[in-house]
Amino acid sequence: MTTLSVPLPAHLEELVKNLAKQRGSNKAEVVRHALELLAEEEAVQAVLIAEQELRDGKLLKGDLRKLAKKLSQ
């Protein structure tokens, strides 16, 4: 496991400390959990954007092999 040192503004440091106390864990666990939630949120947003693009008719159509062949020429 890698250790990172990240400067935080005072209000975020206080938030991390308070969350660690509330959860009965440590600051590192709070930050790990926050990063996991951020990754999950971004994945959900990517799906929602893709679904909206489908509804908007922004589809990619065609044969990927033909496109790859055309690009390699």
Phi, psi and omega in degrees: 000137180267147176253131178245145174248117185236119177292134179237143171296158185305320183292327177284324176298318179296319178299314180298315179299314180296318179296321178298317178297314181298322184273350183069032180235201179242172184298321181298318180295321178298315181293318177301315180296319179298319179293321177297318178296320178298315179298318179295316180298318180293324177294318178297316179298320179298319178294316180297320178295317179298319178296320178294320178297322176297315179297328180278358179080019180269067181261147170266125181237149176133182182261117182296328179295318178295318179297315180298320179295317180297320181289332183277352181278000000 
